[in-house]
Each structure stands twice: as C-alpha cells, then as structure tokens.
Amino acid sequence: MIAEETFERIKRLLLELEEYSGEGVPIVVEGSRDEEVLRELNMKGPIFQISSSKKTALNFLEGLARYERVIVFTDFDKAGDELAKFCAKHLQRLGPKPIMYLREELKALLRKDVKEVQELAKFLRNQEK
C-alpha cells in the first residue's frame, strides 16, 4: 500500500487526464491494453495506439498534427520514456503541444508499483481495498 496522500495525488492526476480527455484532447498510448485500461478509468475522448498503426512512429504522429494539444501517456519504463521523448519532440515540431506532466508525475508517484499503463486499473483497485 502507498501513503494516502500519494494515492489522493494519483487520483487527482487521473481526474485531470479524464478532464482533458472529456474536452477531446487525444491521448497517445502504446497498445490496445493501455487503451482498454484508460477506457475503464473513464477516458471518453480519442485514444490513439502507436503500436496498432501500420505507419512509422513519425507518420503516426503526423496524423495528430490537426490537434492543438496531445497527451503523451506511454508506459513508465525505459522504452516508454524513450518513446515519450520521441513523441514530444516530433509533436512540437508538427504543431500540437505535447502534454507530458501527467505521465511524468504519475511515474514519479507510482515508482516501482506500476511500470505499464495497463497495470494502472488493477493497482488502483488494490489500493481502494
């Protein structure tokens, strides 16, 4: 179990993510399981899976150029970190403002407890017991 104040901060960050999603700000995740978990956590807006795209990562990101802002929500491991940096760099070049702080703050709060987005819902359920 994590500290109650840490858990409250995690819930506030997820509520911010939900609010952005409700406003139509797209979320970029790695795979289909990540999208399923975010839907379970009440994200209503567009979610794009980088891994399901038959395009290169750069072509995938070019498809998001029409948005003003894009939330980058890759896994919290080393590969997710590298992919997040890649997305942020290229989204900025293409026009949309990448929103990175939600992923970064959640990663810091979750540390060793959650390494992948797909583990998030299970972790939250276990904390609420």
N, CA, C and O of each residue as an XYZ file, in Angstrom:
516
protein
N       0.837     -1.200      0.000
C       0.000      0.000      0.000
C       0.879      1.260      0.000
O       1.966      1.294      0.576
N       0.365      2.266     -0.659
C       1.079      3.538     -0.681
C       0.399      4.505      0.295
O      -0.715      4.254      0.755
N       1.066      5.586      0.596
C       0.526      6.576      1.526
C      -0.764      7.179      0.969
O      -0.909      7.349     -0.242
N      -1.689      7.495      1.857
C      -2.990      8.049      1.457
C      -2.822      9.340      0.653
O      -3.532      9.558     -0.329
N      -1.891     10.188      1.064
C      -1.715     11.462      0.345
C      -1.161     11.215     -1.065
O      -1.509     11.939     -1.997
N      -0.317     10.216     -1.226
C       0.185      9.846     -2.552
C      -0.961      9.325     -3.416
O      -1.078      9.688     -4.587
N      -1.803      8.476     -2.836
C      -2.942      7.925     -3.557
C      -3.905      9.031     -3.989
O      -4.436      8.991     -5.099
N      -4.128     10.005     -3.131
C      -5.002     11.137     -3.473
C      -4.412     11.944     -4.635
O      -5.145     12.386     -5.520
N      -3.099     12.134     -4.631
C      -2.436     12.871     -5.710
C      -2.578     12.104     -7.043
O      -2.816     12.703     -8.092
N      -2.428     10.780     -6.978
C      -2.598      9.940     -8.177
C      -4.018     10.099     -8.711
O      -4.211     10.266     -9.915
N      -5.003     10.048     -7.833
C      -6.401     10.186     -8.261
C      -6.660     11.563     -8.866
O      -7.406     11.676     -9.838
N      -6.052     12.614     -8.302
C      -6.221     13.962     -8.858
C      -5.627     14.055    -10.265
O      -6.219     14.669    -11.152
N      -4.457     13.445    -10.465
C      -3.829     13.463    -11.788
C      -4.675     12.706    -12.804
O      -4.808     13.136    -13.950
N      -5.245     11.581    -12.385
C      -6.116     10.816    -13.286
C      -7.404     11.571    -13.588
O      -7.960     11.443    -14.679
N      -7.876     12.348    -12.636
C      -9.049     13.188    -12.875
C      -8.714     14.282    -13.896
O      -9.536     14.596    -14.757
N      -7.524     14.856    -13.806
C      -7.091     15.839    -14.812
C      -7.026     15.200    -16.194
O      -7.446     15.795    -17.186
N      -6.492     13.974    -16.247
C      -6.430     13.241    -17.512
C      -7.836     13.031    -18.065
O      -8.073     13.203    -19.260
N      -8.756     12.662    -17.194
C     -10.152     12.458    -17.592
C     -10.774     13.753    -18.117
O     -11.522     13.734    -19.095
N     -10.464     14.874    -17.470
C     -10.998     16.167    -17.905
C     -10.470     16.544    -19.293
O     -11.234     16.958    -20.165
N      -9.157     16.395    -19.487
C      -8.576     16.660    -20.811
C      -9.251     15.777    -21.863
O      -9.633     16.245    -22.935
N      -9.388     14.489    -21.533
C      -9.997     13.541    -22.461
C     -11.430     13.952    -22.795
O     -11.851     13.888    -23.950
N     -12.166     14.371    -21.782
C     -13.538     14.818    -21.990
C     -13.639     16.043    -22.881
O     -14.657     16.257    -23.539
N     -12.575     16.853    -22.902
C     -12.522     18.039    -23.767
C     -12.095     17.682    -25.197
O     -12.046     18.547    -26.072
N     -11.789     16.398    -25.422
C     -11.403     15.960    -26.758
C      -9.912     15.966    -27.033
O      -9.487     15.757    -28.170
N      -9.108     16.206    -25.992
C      -7.657     16.161    -26.184
C      -7.253     14.689    -26.326
O      -7.511     13.889    -25.427
N      -6.621     14.328    -27.452
C      -6.281     12.926    -27.658
C      -5.154     12.454    -26.730
O      -4.296     13.228    -26.306
N      -5.198     11.161    -26.439
C      -4.176     10.517    -25.612
C      -3.455      9.504    -26.492
O      -4.090      8.707    -27.182
N      -2.137      9.540    -26.462
C      -1.327      8.565    -27.194
C      -0.839      7.518    -26.204
O      -0.189      7.844    -25.211
N      -1.159      6.253    -26.486
C      -0.702      5.131    -25.666
C       0.053      4.164    -26.569
O       0.073      4.313    -27.790
N       0.673      3.169    -25.935
C       1.458      2.215    -26.718
C       0.593      1.147    -27.382
O       0.778      0.863    -28.565
N      -0.348      0.545    -26.648
C      -1.077     -0.578    -27.210
C      -2.534     -0.654    -26.815
O      -3.047      0.208    -26.101
N      -3.200     -1.705    -27.292
C      -4.642     -1.852    -27.093
C      -5.014     -2.057    -25.627
O      -6.048     -1.559    -25.181
N      -4.201     -2.769    -24.884
C      -4.498     -2.984    -23.464
C      -4.452     -1.657    -22.701
O      -5.243     -1.434    -21.785
N      -3.530     -0.787    -23.081
C      -3.443      0.544    -22.460
C      -4.731      1.323    -22.707
O      -5.260      1.972    -21.804
N      -5.226      1.252    -23.936
C      -6.482      1.942    -24.247
C      -7.634      1.357    -23.432
O      -8.450      2.105    -22.893
N      -7.709      0.039    -23.336
C      -8.776     -0.606    -22.554
C      -8.771     -0.114    -21.111
O      -9.824      0.184    -20.548
N      -7.595     -0.032    -20.521
C      -7.492      0.412    -19.128
C      -7.923      1.869    -18.994
O      -8.626      2.217    -18.044
N      -7.519      2.717    -19.920
C      -7.931      4.123    -19.847
C      -9.444      4.257    -20.029
O     -10.068      5.101    -19.386
N     -10.031      3.450    -20.882
C     -11.496      3.461    -21.030
C     -12.150      3.021    -19.717
O     -13.154      3.593    -19.291
N     -11.575      2.010    -19.091
C     -12.071      1.539    -17.789
C     -11.987      2.657    -16.743
O     -12.819      2.740    -15.840
N     -10.969      3.513    -16.883
C     -10.783      4.641    -15.961
C     -11.557      5.880    -16.404
O     -11.308      6.980    -15.912
N     -12.501      5.698    -17.338
C     -13.461      6.734    -17.714
C     -12.943      7.789    -18.690
O     -13.463      8.904    -18.721
N     -11.930      7.456    -19.485
C     -11.466      8.392    -20.509
C     -12.412      8.284    -21.700
O     -12.573      7.205    -22.270
N     -13.037      9.396    -22.077
C     -14.074      9.397    -23.107
C     -13.587      9.848    -24.476
O     -14.190      9.512    -25.495
N     -12.504     10.604    -24.501
C     -12.040     11.189    -25.756
C     -11.227     10.232    -26.606
O     -11.125      9.044    -26.299
N     -10.646     10.759    -27.683
C      -9.875      9.913    -28.587
C      -8.603      9.379    -27.929
O      -7.890     10.102    -27.232
N      -8.341      8.099    -28.170
C      -7.113      7.455    -27.712
C      -6.495      6.790    -28.933
O      -7.155      6.029    -29.641
N      -5.233      7.083    -29.168
C      -4.527      6.537    -30.329
C      -3.412      5.609    -29.858
O      -2.624      5.956    -28.979
N      -3.365      4.432    -30.457
C      -2.351      3.433    -30.121
C      -1.227      3.481    -31.133
O      -1.425      3.246    -32.325
N      -0.062      3.784    -30.641
C       1.090      3.872    -31.533
C       1.424      2.508    -32.125
O       1.845      2.429    -33.279
N       1.246      1.432    -31.359
C       1.642      0.103    -31.834
C       0.673     -0.479    -32.857
O       1.055     -1.349    -33.639
N      -0.560     -0.017    -32.864
C      -1.532     -0.588    -33.798
C      -1.450      0.062    -35.175
O      -2.066     -0.399    -36.136
N      -0.686      1.127    -35.247
C      -0.547      1.831    -36.518
C       0.384      1.049    -37.443
O       1.425      0.545    -37.021
N      -0.007      0.961    -38.688
C       0.849      0.294    -39.676
C       1.901      1.284    -40.209
O       2.760      0.926    -41.015
N       1.810      2.501    -39.749
C       2.729      3.551    -40.177
C       3.958      3.569    -39.268
O       3.975      2.929    -38.217
N       4.977      4.304    -39.683
C       6.113      4.541    -38.794
C       5.632      5.455    -37.668
O       4.591      6.102    -37.783
N       6.394      5.500    -36.590
C       6.008      6.352    -35.455
C       5.877      7.815    -35.889
O       4.972      8.519    -35.440
N       6.764      8.261    -36.747
C       6.713      9.650    -37.204
C       5.468      9.904    -38.048
O       4.803     10.925    -37.873
N       5.146      8.990    -38.960
C       3.920      9.146    -39.755
C       2.687      9.102    -38.869
O       1.727      9.837    -39.102
N       2.705      8.250    -37.857
C       1.618      8.175    -36.886
C       1.410      9.548    -36.232
O       0.284     10.037    -36.143
N       2.494     10.156    -35.780
C       2.410     11.463    -35.114
C       1.953     12.552    -36.085
O       1.248     13.478    -35.682
N       2.337     12.458    -37.331
C       1.885     13.434    -38.330
C       0.359     13.423    -38.442
O      -0.256     14.447    -38.738
N      -0.239     12.264    -38.206
C      -1.695     12.163    -38.230
C      -2.369     12.899    -37.091
O      -3.582     13.108    -37.119
N      -1.597     13.297    -36.087
C      -2.150     14.039    -34.939
C      -1.909     15.546    -35.052
O      -2.258     16.301    -34.144
N      -1.320     15.979    -36.154
C      -0.954     17.393    -36.322
C      -2.160     18.321    -36.284
O      -2.003     19.516    -36.036
N      -3.358     17.801    -36.523
C      -4.555     18.660    -36.545
C      -5.009     19.077    -35.137
O      -5.832     19.980    -34.990
N      -4.478     18.426    -34.122
C      -4.876     18.744    -32.748
C      -4.014     19.865    -32.170
O      -2.848     20.031    -32.528
N      -4.630     20.627    -31.263
C      -3.910     21.702    -30.590
C      -2.964     21.152    -29.530
O      -1.830     21.608    -29.380
N      -3.476     20.138    -28.783
C      -2.694     19.511    -27.711
C      -2.848     17.996    -27.827
O      -3.870     17.499    -28.300
N      -1.823     17.274    -27.391
C      -1.850     15.817    -27.382
C      -1.215     15.351    -26.075
O      -0.129     15.801    -25.710
N      -1.898     14.448    -25.374
C      -1.353     13.880    -24.139
C      -0.525     12.655    -24.501
O      -1.016     11.728    -25.146
N       0.724     12.661    -24.084
C       1.592     11.508    -24.293
C       1.536     10.686    -23.012
O       1.922     11.156    -21.941
N       1.048      9.447    -23.135
C       0.822      8.610    -21.951
C       1.358      7.196    -22.213
O       0.619      6.212    -22.186
N       2.658      7.137    -22.463
C       3.319      5.863    -22.695
C       3.664      5.206    -21.364
O       3.532      5.816    -20.303
N       4.109      3.946    -21.435
C       4.474      3.214    -20.220
C       5.546      3.955    -19.430
O       6.213      4.855    -19.940
N       5.693      3.549    -18.173
C       6.598      4.235    -17.248
C       7.970      3.570    -17.181
O       8.740      3.835    -16.258
N       8.282      2.708    -18.150
C       9.581      2.039    -18.181
C      10.531      2.784    -19.122
O      10.177      3.822    -19.681
N      11.749      2.236    -19.292
C      12.763      2.897    -20.113
C      12.299      3.057    -21.564
O      12.477      4.121    -22.156
N      11.709      2.014    -22.131
C      11.218      2.099    -23.515
C      10.110      3.154    -23.629
O      10.056      3.899    -24.608
N       9.222      3.212    -22.616
C       8.161      4.217    -22.598
C       8.714      5.627    -22.489
O       8.192      6.561    -23.097
N       9.790      5.774    -21.697
C      10.445      7.081    -21.562
C      10.989      7.549    -22.910
O      10.806      8.702    -23.300
N      11.663      6.632    -23.618
C      12.252      6.987    -24.909
C      11.175      7.331    -25.931
O      11.315      8.280    -26.702
N      10.100      6.548    -25.928
C       9.003      6.810    -26.853
C       8.328      8.151    -26.528
O       7.961      8.897    -27.436
N       8.167      8.453    -25.243
C       7.562      9.723    -24.830
C       8.405     10.906    -25.303
O       7.868     11.896    -25.800
N       9.729     10.802    -25.148
C      10.621     11.876    -25.604
C      10.518     12.056    -27.124
O      10.468     13.180    -27.624
N      10.487     10.936    -27.843
C      10.362     10.973    -29.297
C       9.060     11.672    -29.694
O       9.051     12.547    -30.560
N       7.962     11.272    -29.049
C       6.653     11.863    -29.352
C       6.651     13.361    -29.065
O       6.197     14.157    -29.887
N       7.160     13.739    -27.899
C       7.163     15.156    -27.510
C       7.948     15.995    -28.517
O       7.488     17.047    -28.961
N       9.126     15.517    -28.863
C       9.989     16.249    -29.800
C       9.287     16.451    -31.141
O       9.275     17.559    -31.676
N       8.711     15.396    -31.676
C       8.118     15.489    -33.008
C       6.748     16.171    -32.997
O       6.393     16.855    -33.957
N       5.988     15.995    -31.940
C       4.707     16.713    -31.858
C       4.942     18.214    -31.837
O       4.241     18.963    -32.517
N       5.925     18.659    -31.061
C       6.232     20.094    -31.009
C       6.576     20.619    -32.394
O       6.149     21.708    -32.778
N       7.338     19.850    -33.132
C       7.740     20.252    -34.481
C       6.536     20.292    -35.430
O       6.473     21.121    -36.338
N       5.584     19.382    -35.202
C       4.411     19.282    -36.081
C       3.305     20.283    -35.732
O       2.426     20.538    -36.554
N       3.339     20.852    -34.520
C       2.325     21.840    -34.151
C       1.631     21.621    -32.823
O       1.527     22.563    -32.038
N       1.148     20.410    -32.532
C       0.442     20.225    -31.255
C       1.376     20.370    -30.051
O       2.555     20.020    -30.105
N       0.813     20.892    -28.978
C       1.571     20.998    -27.730
C       1.474     19.644    -27.009
O       0.379     19.213    -26.646
N       2.613     18.976    -26.801
C       2.548     17.710    -26.069
C       2.354     17.954    -24.573
O       3.061     18.764    -23.974
N       1.411     17.263    -23.985
C       1.188     17.347    -22.538
C       1.899     16.151    -21.927
O       1.494     15.004    -22.119
N       2.957     16.431    -21.195
C       3.820     15.382    -20.659
C       3.717     15.246    -19.138
O       4.015     14.183    -18.595
N       3.300     16.305    -18.450
C       3.413     16.328    -16.998
C       2.582     15.250    -16.304
O       2.973     14.767    -15.242
N       1.444     14.864    -16.883
C       0.607     13.844    -16.240
C       1.364     12.520    -16.160
O       1.400     11.884    -15.107
N       1.957     12.116    -17.252
C       2.748     10.881    -17.282
C       3.938     10.978    -16.332
O       4.209     10.052    -15.567
N       4.644     12.102    -16.386
C       5.850     12.269    -15.573
C       5.529     12.244    -14.075
O       6.222     11.587    -13.297
N       4.484     12.958    -13.681
C       4.126     12.989    -12.255
C       3.607     11.638    -11.784
O       3.943     11.194    -10.686
N       2.793     10.983    -12.602
C       2.303      9.649    -12.226
C       3.456      8.661    -12.119
O       3.496      7.846    -11.198
N       4.381      8.731    -13.045
C       5.546      7.837    -12.997
C       6.312      8.031    -11.687
O       6.713      7.056    -11.053
N       6.511      9.265    -11.290
C       7.238      9.554    -10.051
C       6.471      9.038     -8.824
O       7.074      8.514     -7.887
N       5.158      9.188     -8.835
C       4.353      8.748     -7.692
C       4.220      7.226     -7.631
O       4.172      6.650     -6.544
N       4.161      6.592     -8.768
C       3.930      5.144     -8.823
C       5.220      4.333     -8.701
O       5.185      3.161     -8.325
N       6.328      4.941     -9.011
C       7.656      4.332     -8.946
C       7.678      2.865     -9.304
O       7.459      2.497    -10.458
N       7.941      2.031     -8.324
C       8.093      0.594     -8.572
C       6.762     -0.147     -8.643
O       6.730     -1.306     -9.056
N       5.676      0.491     -8.254
C       4.381     -0.189     -8.194
C       3.759     -0.439     -9.563
O       3.112     -1.465     -9.773
N       3.948      0.487    -10.491
C       3.327      0.377    -11.818
C       4.359      0.792    -12.866
O       4.883      1.905    -12.833
N       4.640     -0.120    -13.792
C       5.592      0.181    -14.865
C       4.907      0.354    -16.215
O       5.465      0.956    -17.133
N       3.680     -0.186    -16.329
C       2.956     -0.106    -17.596
C       1.572      0.478    -17.360
O       0.960      0.251    -16.316
N       1.093      1.222    -18.327
C      -0.239      1.823    -18.244
C      -1.290      0.743    -17.977
O      -2.231      0.962    -17.215
N      -1.127     -0.416    -18.604
C      -2.130     -1.476    -18.465
C      -2.245     -2.009    -17.037
O      -3.220     -2.693    -16.725
N      -1.290     -1.720    -16.169
C      -1.335     -2.163    -14.770
C      -2.076     -1.173    -13.869
O      -2.338     -1.469    -12.703
N      -2.407     -0.020    -14.399
C      -2.941      1.078    -13.604
C      -4.277      0.777    -12.930
O      -4.423      1.030    -11.734
N      -5.244      0.251    -13.654
C      -6.577     -0.007    -13.083
C      -6.499     -1.035    -11.959
O      -7.121     -0.859    -10.912
N      -5.746     -2.096    -12.169
C      -5.592     -3.139    -11.136
C      -4.938     -2.555     -9.886
O      -5.360     -2.840     -8.765
N      -3.911     -1.742    -10.085
C      -3.235     -1.094     -8.965
C      -4.211     -0.234     -8.161
O      -4.228     -0.288     -6.931
N      -5.021      0.556     -8.860
C      -5.993      1.432     -8.184
C      -7.019      0.626     -7.402
O      -7.359      0.969     -6.270
N      -7.507     -0.444     -8.013
C      -8.472     -1.327     -7.304
C      -7.857     -1.901     -6.035
O      -8.515     -1.950     -4.996
N      -6.624     -2.328     -6.109
C      -5.959     -2.897     -4.937
C      -5.750     -1.859     -3.844
O      -5.803     -2.190     -2.659
N      -5.515     -0.614     -4.223
C      -5.308      0.448     -3.238
C      -6.601      0.809     -2.515
O      -6.577      1.221     -1.355
N      -7.724      0.653     -3.201
C      -9.008      1.055     -2.619
C      -9.590      0.008     -1.693
O     -10.611      0.255     -1.051
N      -8.965     -1.156     -1.607
C      -9.466     -2.224     -0.724
C      -9.235     -1.892      0.735
O      -9.593     -2.678      1.612
